[in-house]
Amino acid sequence: MLEAAEALGEELTQTQFEAGDSEFETILEECTEAISEETGIQYDDACDTDGCC
């Protein structure tokens, strides 16, 4: 799982430079939702956020 997270982080870093702010925020929200579905852990509950990475 750590390797997958590391790869995702690298891809997100590259995407951040290529995408506009609004598009990148949408991508982050989609990633957060997918991770929550896969792990069963709600990101905003675990990290005390408002649902965004």
CHARMM internal coordinates of N, CA and C (Angstrom, degrees):
IC EDIT
DIST 1 N 1 CA 1.4453
DIST 1 CA 1 C 1.5299
ANGL 1 N 1 CA 1 C 110.40
DIST 1 C 2 N 1.3182
ANGL 1 CA 1 C 2 N 116.76
DIHE 1 N 1 CA 1 C 2 N -36.08
DIST 2 N 2 CA 1.4621
ANGL 1 C 2 N 2 CA 119.41
DIHE 1 CA 1 C 2 N 2 CA -179.94
DIST 2 CA 2 C 1.5255
ANGL 2 N 2 CA 2 C 111.88
DIHE 1 C 2 N 2 CA 2 C -64.92
DIST 2 C 3 N 1.3253
ANGL 2 CA 2 C 3 N 116.98
DIHE 2 N 2 CA 2 C 3 N -36.92
DIST 3 N 3 CA 1.4569
ANGL 2 C 3 N 3 CA 120.17
DIHE 2 CA 2 C 3 N 3 CA 177.69
DIST 3 CA 3 C 1.5243
ANGL 3 N 3 CA 3 C 110.66
DIHE 2 C 3 N 3 CA 3 C -64.16
DIST 3 C 4 N 1.3225
ANGL 3 CA 3 C 4 N 116.64
DIHE 3 N 3 CA 3 C 4 N -40.65
DIST 4 N 4 CA 1.4602
ANGL 3 C 4 N 4 CA 121.09
DIHE 3 CA 3 C 4 N 4 CA 178.52
DIST 4 CA 4 C 1.5232
ANGL 4 N 4 CA 4 C 110.63
DIHE 3 C 4 N 4 CA 4 C -65.23
DIST 4 C 5 N 1.3199
ANGL 4 CA 4 C 5 N 117.04
DIHE 4 N 4 CA 4 C 5 N -40.28
DIST 5 N 5 CA 1.4637
ANGL 4 C 5 N 5 CA 120.78
DIHE 4 CA 4 C 5 N 5 CA 178.70
DIST 5 CA 5 C 1.5273
ANGL 5 N 5 CA 5 C 110.92
DIHE 4 C 5 N 5 CA 5 C -65.67
DIST 5 C 6 N 1.3147
ANGL 5 CA 5 C 6 N 115.71
DIHE 5 N 5 CA 5 C 6 N -39.97
DIST 6 N 6 CA 1.4592
ANGL 5 C 6 N 6 CA 120.03
DIHE 5 CA 5 C 6 N 6 CA 178.82
DIST 6 CA 6 C 1.5346
ANGL 6 N 6 CA 6 C 110.70
DIHE 5 C 6 N 6 CA 6 C -64.76
DIST 6 C 7 N 1.3164
ANGL 6 CA 6 C 7 N 116.84
DIHE 6 N 6 CA 6 C 7 N -43.83
DIST 7 N 7 CA 1.4680
ANGL 6 C 7 N 7 CA 121.20
DIHE 6 CA 6 C 7 N 7 CA 178.33
DIST 7 CA 7 C 1.5262
ANGL 7 N 7 CA 7 C 110.67
DIHE 6 C 7 N 7 CA 7 C -62.96
DIST 7 C 8 N 1.3303
ANGL 7 CA 7 C 8 N 116.45
DIHE 7 N 7 CA 7 C 8 N -42.18
DIST 8 N 8 CA 1.4653
ANGL 7 C 8 N 8 CA 120.54
DIHE 7 CA 7 C 8 N 8 CA 178.01
DIST 8 CA 8 C 1.5262
ANGL 8 N 8 CA 8 C 110.14
DIHE 7 C 8 N 8 CA 8 C -61.72
DIST 8 C 9 N 1.3221
ANGL 8 CA 8 C 9 N 117.06
DIHE 8 N 8 CA 8 C 9 N -43.00
DIST 9 N 9 CA 1.4618
ANGL 8 C 9 N 9 CA 120.85
DIHE 8 CA 8 C 9 N 9 CA 178.89
DIST 9 CA 9 C 1.5109
ANGL 9 N 9 CA 9 C 111.80
DIHE 8 C 9 N 9 CA 9 C -59.89
DIST 9 C 10 N 1.3205
ANGL 9 CA 9 C 10 N 116.96
DIHE 9 N 9 CA 9 C 10 N -41.59
DIST 10 N 10 CA 1.4647
ANGL 9 C 10 N 10 CA 120.80
DIHE 9 CA 9 C 10 N 10 CA 178.84
DIST 10 CA 10 C 1.5244
ANGL 10 N 10 CA 10 C 111.18
DIHE 9 C 10 N 10 CA 10 C -65.26
DIST 10 C 11 N 1.3370
ANGL 10 CA 10 C 11 N 116.19
DIHE 10 N 10 CA 10 C 11 N -42.28
DIST 11 N 11 CA 1.4594
ANGL 10 C 11 N 11 CA 120.04
DIHE 10 CA 10 C 11 N 11 CA 178.34
DIST 11 CA 11 C 1.5258
ANGL 11 N 11 CA 11 C 111.36
DIHE 10 C 11 N 11 CA 11 C -65.51
DIST 11 C 12 N 1.3173
ANGL 11 CA 11 C 12 N 116.90
DIHE 11 N 11 CA 11 C 12 N -40.16
DIST 12 N 12 CA 1.4665
ANGL 11 C 12 N 12 CA 119.87
DIHE 11 CA 11 C 12 N 12 CA 178.92
DIST 12 CA 12 C 1.5279
ANGL 12 N 12 CA 12 C 111.44
DIHE 11 C 12 N 12 CA 12 C -65.41
DIST 12 C 13 N 1.3168
ANGL 12 CA 12 C 13 N 116.61
DIHE 12 N 12 CA 12 C 13 N -37.27
DIST 13 N 13 CA 1.4642
ANGL 12 C 13 N 13 CA 120.02
DIHE 12 CA 12 C 13 N 13 CA 177.66
DIST 13 CA 13 C 1.5152
ANGL 13 N 13 CA 13 C 109.98
DIHE 12 C 13 N 13 CA 13 C -61.28
DIST 13 C 14 N 1.3108
ANGL 13 CA 13 C 14 N 117.16
DIHE 13 N 13 CA 13 C 14 N -45.51
DIST 14 N 14 CA 1.4683
ANGL 13 C 14 N 14 CA 121.04
DIHE 13 CA 13 C 14 N 14 CA 179.09
DIST 14 CA 14 C 1.5257
ANGL 14 N 14 CA 14 C 110.54
DIHE 13 C 14 N 14 CA 14 C -64.54
DIST 14 C 15 N 1.3206
ANGL 14 CA 14 C 15 N 116.38
DIHE 14 N 14 CA 14 C 15 N -43.56
DIST 15 N 15 CA 1.4653
ANGL 14 C 15 N 15 CA 121.05
DIHE 14 CA 14 C 15 N 15 CA -179.25
DIST 15 CA 15 C 1.5202
ANGL 15 N 15 CA 15 C 111.14
DIHE 14 C 15 N 15 CA 15 C -63.23
DIST 15 C 16 N 1.3231
ANGL 15 CA 15 C 16 N 117.04
DIHE 15 N 15 CA 15 C 16 N -35.58
DIST 16 N 16 CA 1.4651
ANGL 15 C 16 N 16 CA 120.90
DIHE 15 CA 15 C 16 N 16 CA -179.46
DIST 16 CA 16 C 1.5253
ANGL 16 N 16 CA 16 C 110.86
DIHE 15 C 16 N 16 CA 16 C -58.64
DIST 16 C 17 N 1.3185
ANGL 16 CA 16 C 17 N 116.93
DIHE 16 N 16 CA 16 C 17 N -36.98
DIST 17 N 17 CA 1.4593
ANGL 16 C 17 N 17 CA 120.81
DIHE 16 CA 16 C 17 N 17 CA 179.67
DIST 17 CA 17 C 1.5220
ANGL 17 N 17 CA 17 C 112.03
DIHE 16 C 17 N 17 CA 17 C -75.87
DIST 17 C 18 N 1.3288
ANGL 17 CA 17 C 18 N 117.34
DIHE 17 N 17 CA 17 C 18 N -26.59
DIST 18 N 18 CA 1.4592
ANGL 17 C 18 N 18 CA 121.64
DIHE 17 CA 17 C 18 N 18 CA -175.77
DIST 18 CA 18 C 1.5214
ANGL 18 N 18 CA 18 C 113.79
DIHE 17 C 18 N 18 CA 18 C -93.60
DIST 18 C 19 N 1.3069
ANGL 18 CA 18 C 19 N 118.76
DIHE 18 N 18 CA 18 C 19 N -25.05
DIST 19 N 19 CA 1.4637
ANGL 18 C 19 N 19 CA 122.91
DIHE 18 CA 18 C 19 N 19 CA -173.97
DIST 19 CA 19 C 1.5313
ANGL 19 N 19 CA 19 C 110.50
DIHE 18 C 19 N 19 CA 19 C -101.34
DIST 19 C 20 N 1.3158
ANGL 19 CA 19 C 20 N 115.33
DIHE 19 N 19 CA 19 C 20 N 157.31
DIST 20 N 20 CA 1.4543
ANGL 19 C 20 N 20 CA 120.17
DIHE 19 CA 19 C 20 N 20 CA 172.45
DIST 20 CA 20 C 1.5146
ANGL 20 N 20 CA 20 C 109.90
DIHE 19 C 20 N 20 CA 20 C -73.87
DIST 20 C 21 N 1.3284
ANGL 20 CA 20 C 21 N 116.53
DIHE 20 N 20 CA 20 C 21 N 165.10
DIST 21 N 21 CA 1.4657
ANGL 20 C 21 N 21 CA 120.82
DIHE 20 CA 20 C 21 N 21 CA -177.30
DIST 21 CA 21 C 1.5256
ANGL 21 N 21 CA 21 C 112.52
DIHE 20 C 21 N 21 CA 21 C -57.24
DIST 21 C 22 N 1.3219
ANGL 21 CA 21 C 22 N 117.14
DIHE 21 N 21 CA 21 C 22 N -46.04
DIST 22 N 22 CA 1.4625
ANGL 21 C 22 N 22 CA 121.33
DIHE 21 CA 21 C 22 N 22 CA -178.42
DIST 22 CA 22 C 1.5227
ANGL 22 N 22 CA 22 C 110.72
DIHE 21 C 22 N 22 CA 22 C -64.60
DIST 22 C 23 N 1.3227
ANGL 22 CA 22 C 23 N 116.53
DIHE 22 N 22 CA 22 C 23 N -43.90
DIST 23 N 23 CA 1.4597
ANGL 22 C 23 N 23 CA 120.94
DIHE 22 CA 22 C 23 N 23 CA 179.45
DIST 23 CA 23 C 1.5285
ANGL 23 N 23 CA 23 C 110.78
DIHE 22 C 23 N 23 CA 23 C -63.82
DIST 23 C 24 N 1.3279
ANGL 23 CA 23 C 24 N 116.90
DIHE 23 N 23 CA 23 C 24 N -42.04
DIST 24 N 24 CA 1.4610
ANGL 23 C 24 N 24 CA 120.54
DIHE 23 CA 23 C 24 N 24 CA -179.37
DIST 24 CA 24 C 1.5269
ANGL 24 N 24 CA 24 C 110.89
DIHE 23 C 24 N 24 CA 24 C -65.81
DIST 24 C 25 N 1.3256
ANGL 24 CA 24 C 25 N 117.23
DIHE 24 N 24 CA 24 C 25 N -39.98
DIST 25 N 25 CA 1.4650
ANGL 24 C 25 N 25 CA 120.24
DIHE 24 CA 24 C 25 N 25 CA 178.51
DIST 25 CA 25 C 1.5236
ANGL 25 N 25 CA 25 C 110.74
DIHE 24 C 25 N 25 CA 25 C -62.29
DIST 25 C 26 N 1.3271
ANGL 25 CA 25 C 26 N 116.42
DIHE 25 N 25 CA 25 C 26 N -39.70
DIST 26 N 26 CA 1.4634
ANGL 25 C 26 N 26 CA 120.58
DIHE 25 CA 25 C 26 N 26 CA 177.58
DIST 26 CA 26 C 1.5251
ANGL 26 N 26 CA 26 C 110.50
DIHE 25 C 26 N 26 CA 26 C -63.33
DIST 26 C 27 N 1.3266
ANGL 26 CA 26 C 27 N 117.02
DIHE 26 N 26 CA 26 C 27 N -41.88
DIST 27 N 27 CA 1.4623
ANGL 26 C 27 N 27 CA 121.57
DIHE 26 CA 26 C 27 N 27 CA 178.25
DIST 27 CA 27 C 1.5273
ANGL 27 N 27 CA 27 C 110.18
DIHE 26 C 27 N 27 CA 27 C -61.74
DIST 27 C 28 N 1.3293
ANGL 27 CA 27 C 28 N 117.15
DIHE 27 N 27 CA 27 C 28 N -43.32
DIST 28 N 28 CA 1.4653
ANGL 27 C 28 N 28 CA 120.40
DIHE 27 CA 27 C 28 N 28 CA 178.93
DIST 28 CA 28 C 1.5181
ANGL 28 N 28 CA 28 C 111.69
DIHE 27 C 28 N 28 CA 28 C -61.68
DIST 28 C 29 N 1.3293
ANGL 28 CA 28 C 29 N 116.25
DIHE 28 N 28 CA 28 C 29 N -42.12
DIST 29 N 29 CA 1.4613
ANGL 28 C 29 N 29 CA 120.21
DIHE 28 CA 28 C 29 N 29 CA 179.18
DIST 29 CA 29 C 1.5269
ANGL 29 N 29 CA 29 C 110.59
DIHE 28 C 29 N 29 CA 29 C -63.57
DIST 29 C 30 N 1.3395
ANGL 29 CA 29 C 30 N 117.07
DIHE 29 N 29 CA 29 C 30 N -40.47
DIST 30 N 30 CA 1.4592
ANGL 29 C 30 N 30 CA 120.65
DIHE 29 CA 29 C 30 N 30 CA 178.56
DIST 30 CA 30 C 1.5303
ANGL 30 N 30 CA 30 C 110.88
DIHE 29 C 30 N 30 CA 30 C -65.74
DIST 30 C 31 N 1.3259
ANGL 30 CA 30 C 31 N 116.65
DIHE 30 N 30 CA 30 C 31 N -40.50
DIST 31 N 31 CA 1.4650
ANGL 30 C 31 N 31 CA 120.67
DIHE 30 CA 30 C 31 N 31 CA 177.62
DIST 31 CA 31 C 1.5258
ANGL 31 N 31 CA 31 C 111.05
DIHE 30 C 31 N 31 CA 31 C -63.23
DIST 31 C 32 N 1.3158
ANGL 31 CA 31 C 32 N 116.13
DIHE 31 N 31 CA 31 C 32 N -44.05
DIST 32 N 32 CA 1.4586
ANGL 31 C 32 N 32 CA 120.89
DIHE 31 CA 31 C 32 N 32 CA 179.61
DIST 32 CA 32 C 1.5240
ANGL 32 N 32 CA 32 C 110.46
DIHE 31 C 32 N 32 CA 32 C -59.98
DIST 32 C 33 N 1.3190
ANGL 32 CA 32 C 33 N 116.28
DIHE 32 N 32 CA 32 C 33 N -43.85
DIST 33 N 33 CA 1.4659
ANGL 32 C 33 N 33 CA 120.76
DIHE 32 CA 32 C 33 N 33 CA 179.47
DIST 33 CA 33 C 1.5261
ANGL 33 N 33 CA 33 C 110.64
DIHE 32 C 33 N 33 CA 33 C -64.00
DIST 33 C 34 N 1.3260
ANGL 33 CA 33 C 34 N 117.25
DIHE 33 N 33 CA 33 C 34 N -44.62
DIST 34 N 34 CA 1.4709
ANGL 33 C 34 N 34 CA 120.80
DIHE 33 CA 33 C 34 N 34 CA -179.83
DIST 34 CA 34 C 1.5299
ANGL 34 N 34 CA 34 C 111.18
DIHE 33 C 34 N 34 CA 34 C -63.63
DIST 34 C 35 N 1.3167
ANGL 34 CA 34 C 35 N 116.83
DIHE 34 N 34 CA 34 C 35 N -41.72
DIST 35 N 35 CA 1.4710
ANGL 34 C 35 N 35 CA 120.49
DIHE 34 CA 34 C 35 N 35 CA 178.50
DIST 35 CA 35 C 1.5235
ANGL 35 N 35 CA 35 C 110.22
DIHE 34 C 35 N 35 CA 35 C -64.16
DIST 35 C 36 N 1.3224
ANGL 35 CA 35 C 36 N 116.53
DIHE 35 N 35 CA 35 C 36 N -42.49
DIST 36 N 36 CA 1.4700
ANGL 35 C 36 N 36 CA 120.26
DIHE 35 CA 35 C 36 N 36 CA 178.77
DIST 36 CA 36 C 1.5178
ANGL 36 N 36 CA 36 C 111.26
DIHE 35 C 36 N 36 CA 36 C -61.80
DIST 36 C 37 N 1.3391
ANGL 36 CA 36 C 37 N 116.76
DIHE 36 N 36 CA 36 C 37 N -41.72
DIST 37 N 37 CA 1.4678
ANGL 36 C 37 N 37 CA 120.31
DIHE 36 CA 36 C 37 N 37 CA 179.22
DIST 37 CA 37 C 1.5224
ANGL 37 N 37 CA 37 C 110.79
DIHE 36 C 37 N 37 CA 37 C -65.65
DIST 37 C 38 N 1.3173
ANGL 37 CA 37 C 38 N 117.08
DIHE 37 N 37 CA 37 C 38 N -40.81
DIST 38 N 38 CA 1.4703
ANGL 37 C 38 N 38 CA 121.26
DIHE 37 CA 37 C 38 N 38 CA -177.19
DIST 38 CA 38 C 1.5266
ANGL 38 N 38 CA 38 C 112.23
DIHE 37 C 38 N 38 CA 38 C -70.91
DIST 38 C 39 N 1.3366
ANGL 38 CA 38 C 39 N 116.50
DIHE 38 N 38 CA 38 C 39 N -40.70
DIST 39 N 39 CA 1.4620
ANGL 38 C 39 N 39 CA 120.08
DIHE 38 CA 38 C 39 N 39 CA -174.50
DIST 39 CA 39 C 1.5192
ANGL 39 N 39 CA 39 C 113.55
DIHE 38 C 39 N 39 CA 39 C -93.71
DIST 39 C 40 N 1.3376
ANGL 39 CA 39 C 40 N 116.77
DIHE 39 N 39 CA 39 C 40 N -20.52
DIST 40 N 40 CA 1.4525
ANGL 39 C 40 N 40 CA 120.42
DIHE 39 CA 39 C 40 N 40 CA -175.78
DIST 40 CA 40 C 1.5200
ANGL 40 N 40 CA 40 C 112.69
DIHE 39 C 40 N 40 CA 40 C 79.84
DIST 40 C 41 N 1.3171
ANGL 40 CA 40 C 41 N 116.57
DIHE 40 N 40 CA 40 C 41 N 7.49
DIST 41 N 41 CA 1.4672
ANGL 40 C 41 N 41 CA 122.07
DIHE 40 CA 40 C 41 N 41 CA 179.84
DIST 41 CA 41 C 1.5272
ANGL 41 N 41 CA 41 C 108.47
DIHE 40 C 41 N 41 CA 41 C -108.77
DIST 41 C 42 N 1.3117
ANGL 41 CA 41 C 42 N 116.32
DIHE 41 N 41 CA 41 C 42 N 124.51
DIST 42 N 42 CA 1.4580
ANGL 41 C 42 N 42 CA 120.54
DIHE 41 CA 41 C 42 N 42 CA 177.10
DIST 42 CA 42 C 1.5251
ANGL 42 N 42 CA 42 C 108.99
DIHE 41 C 42 N 42 CA 42 C -79.62
DIST 42 C 43 N 1.3232
ANGL 42 CA 42 C 43 N 116.36
DIHE 42 N 42 CA 42 C 43 N 116.55
DIST 43 N 43 CA 1.4630
ANGL 42 C 43 N 43 CA 121.97
DIHE 42 CA 42 C 43 N 43 CA -175.26
DIST 43 CA 43 C 1.5217
ANGL 43 N 43 CA 43 C 111.89
DIHE 42 C 43 N 43 CA 43 C -54.06
DIST 43 C 44 N 1.3353
ANGL 43 CA 43 C 44 N 116.83
DIHE 43 N 43 CA 43 C 44 N -47.44
DIST 44 N 44 CA 1.4692
ANGL 43 C 44 N 44 CA 118.55
DIHE 43 CA 43 C 44 N 44 CA -175.94
DIST 44 CA 44 C 1.5204
ANGL 44 N 44 CA 44 C 112.33
DIHE 43 C 44 N 44 CA 44 C -67.06
DIST 44 C 45 N 1.3376
ANGL 44 CA 44 C 45 N 118.03
DIHE 44 N 44 CA 44 C 45 N -27.80
DIST 45 N 45 CA 1.4682
ANGL 44 C 45 N 45 CA 120.21
DIHE 44 CA 44 C 45 N 45 CA 174.55
DIST 45 CA 45 C 1.5274
ANGL 45 N 45 CA 45 C 111.26
DIHE 44 C 45 N 45 CA 45 C -73.14
DIST 45 C 46 N 1.3210
ANGL 45 CA 45 C 46 N 116.24
DIHE 45 N 45 CA 45 C 46 N -42.51
DIST 46 N 46 CA 1.4620
ANGL 45 C 46 N 46 CA 121.15
DIHE 45 CA 45 C 46 N 46 CA -176.67
DIST 46 CA 46 C 1.5185
ANGL 46 N 46 CA 46 C 112.54
DIHE 45 C 46 N 46 CA 46 C -71.63
DIST 46 C 47 N 1.3275
ANGL 46 CA 46 C 47 N 117.23
DIHE 46 N 46 CA 46 C 47 N -31.90
DIST 47 N 47 CA 1.4739
ANGL 46 C 47 N 47 CA 120.26
DIHE 46 CA 46 C 47 N 47 CA -173.36
DIST 47 CA 47 C 1.5194
ANGL 47 N 47 CA 47 C 113.16
DIHE 46 C 47 N 47 CA 47 C -113.96
DIST 47 C 48 N 1.3284
ANGL 47 CA 47 C 48 N 117.58
DIHE 47 N 47 CA 47 C 48 N 6.83
DIST 48 N 48 CA 1.4602
ANGL 47 C 48 N 48 CA 122.75
DIHE 47 CA 47 C 48 N 48 CA 177.95
DIST 48 CA 48 C 1.5341
ANGL 48 N 48 CA 48 C 111.63
DIHE 47 C 48 N 48 CA 48 C 54.86
DIST 48 C 49 N 1.3604
ANGL 48 CA 48 C 49 N 115.28
DIHE 48 N 48 CA 48 C 49 N 52.23
DIST 49 N 49 CA 1.4575
ANGL 48 C 49 N 49 CA 120.75
DIHE 48 CA 48 C 49 N 49 CA 177.56
DIST 49 CA 49 C 1.5171
ANGL 49 N 49 CA 49 C 108.71
DIHE 48 C 49 N 49 CA 49 C -117.59
DIST 49 C 50 N 1.3065
ANGL 49 CA 49 C 50 N 115.97
DIHE 49 N 49 CA 49 C 50 N 179.54
DIST 50 N 50 CA 1.4533
ANGL 49 C 50 N 50 CA 121.18
DIHE 49 CA 49 C 50 N 50 CA 176.52
DIST 50 CA 50 C 1.5266
ANGL 50 N 50 CA 50 C 111.44
DIHE 49 C 50 N 50 CA 50 C -96.25
DIST 50 C 51 N 1.3352
ANGL 50 CA 50 C 51 N 117.29
DIHE 50 N 50 CA 50 C 51 N 29.27
DIST 51 N 51 CA 1.4466
ANGL 50 C 51 N 51 CA 120.81
DIHE 50 CA 50 C 51 N 51 CA 175.13
DIST 51 CA 51 C 1.5138
ANGL 51 N 51 CA 51 C 115.03
DIHE 50 C 51 N 51 CA 51 C 95.92
DIST 51 C 52 N 1.3058
ANGL 51 CA 51 C 52 N 118.58
DIHE 51 N 51 CA 51 C 52 N 6.68
DIST 52 N 52 CA 1.4571
ANGL 51 C 52 N 52 CA 121.13
DIHE 51 CA 51 C 52 N 52 CA -179.15
DIST 52 CA 52 C 1.5092
ANGL 52 N 52 CA 52 C 109.93
DIHE 51 C 52 N 52 CA 52 C -124.59
DIST 52 C 53 N 1.3239
ANGL 52 CA 52 C 53 N 116.08
DIHE 52 N 52 CA 52 C 53 N 143.82
DIST 53 N 53 CA 1.4655
ANGL 52 C 53 N 53 CA 121.67
DIHE 52 CA 52 C 53 N 53 CA 179.47
DIST 53 CA 53 C 1.5184
ANGL 53 N 53 CA 53 C 110.69
DIHE 52 C 53 N 53 CA 53 C -61.88
END
COOR INIT
IC SEED 1 N 1 CA 1 C
IC BUILD
